């Protein structure tokens, strides 16, 4: 089965996010003063061929812990979607 | 007999000539260790110099740890061989799991390029065996991700085991507990953000880094002696 995985990588709480901080400071200057807690992360998308959804999830999870993220400074959320075979 | 320092070269490493020049000035030989080959060419000590290994893509140091040379470095470290990671090399060592924690972006959110003062807080490591504890050294830093971070248990262990090797006197980047460099449990693997090789001659504005380089060479000499025996 073919799945598309989307991994949302965010900084862990307390880890600095210069891009987010800069955008948060810039938004009020453009008139949007009601915005706070801007965090900018990474989105990783990949396509995986696996036996089933559980196998695909397990492998992407392992890849996330092995290389795609650094658990000391990053959290991630994994979304998996089966691709139609067309 | 002069000792040989293996200088690890990843695509994107840019301080390899500096460390080579600096250790050669002190009478040692340097040999480049290409990242694609899992060999250290009989080096007595290994330095992972600064730069942007593999472009620092994904995260600083993240891809470098999968280079074949890192298998050789891991084995060398496990045998007690002296391994020093400077700047990006420190980031590589944390990503490779040879040192705990990680380096996050500087607290001031700026790239820092300046000479700072560091204090030697452990004098029994491969980086500091020729320096007295408490010595203050002026050494340049040159980084964006130099702000050391780890969980509280790791920090407690680093402190109780006396593994914070050098601390910033005036913390420039927000680093946890003013940490500028740490070592592993066996004290033969050290990572630090400041660049001792850039403080290795009066012409460079400071030669305070020489004692750190001499410590590396001393540790390399001990290692070489053990080999010969």
Interface residues (C-beta under 8 A of the other chain):
Chain A: X15 X16 X17 X18 X21 X22 X67 X68 X70 X72 X73
Chain B: X58 X59 X62 X63 X66 X94 X95 X101 X102 X104 X105 X106 X107 X109 X147 X149 X150 X151 X174
